[in-house]
Amino acid sequence: MKISKLAAFFLFAFASLPVFADVYDYPSRLEDIVQKLPALESVKCKFKQEKTVQNLAKPLISGGDFEFVKDKGVYFHTTYPIEASVDYTGKNYKQINDIVNAISTKKYSRLEKEFNFYHTGTTDNWTLGMKPKEESAAADYISSITVKGSNYISGIEILQTNGNKTVIWFTR
């Protein structure tokens, strides 16, 4: 009886390892990832952002309304702590816009030149990791970008080389 309980414990512990594993433990080829991610449609939802900045005791927290218009761009309308609007279009913040558009349209060729890719999960619950290639311009300021989602992007985490971290959650 004791052996079967011990065996069950180890079976459970080892079976659940991939659930807790870091996406960056799973380098993936882009052509394999593309088949596993859903095509995303335009969406309007709420967002909450937490930015941890080196030398600040508390994170900066903001939130508001988010809109993604397929093939056009990303729009944030911050409603707290202050009201402001930012559009991540081709003109402004091009890198963020390129990443979201690439995921939504499944056209990664531009990103493939800049990033190495990592992936875990299924079409219903996935995590995509991107680390800049050493020779890319993004490597000077980005350590990694992690995107999580299902049929829409539910969260993005951006780690910068200076230690700052931005996490954005999206809720419908």
Helices and strands as residue ranges (DSSP letters): H 2-15, H 17-20, G 23-25, H 30-36, E 43-52, E 60-69, E 73-80, E 84-88, H 94-105, H 109-114, E 115-122, E 125-132, G 137-140, E 142-149, E 153-160, E 165-171
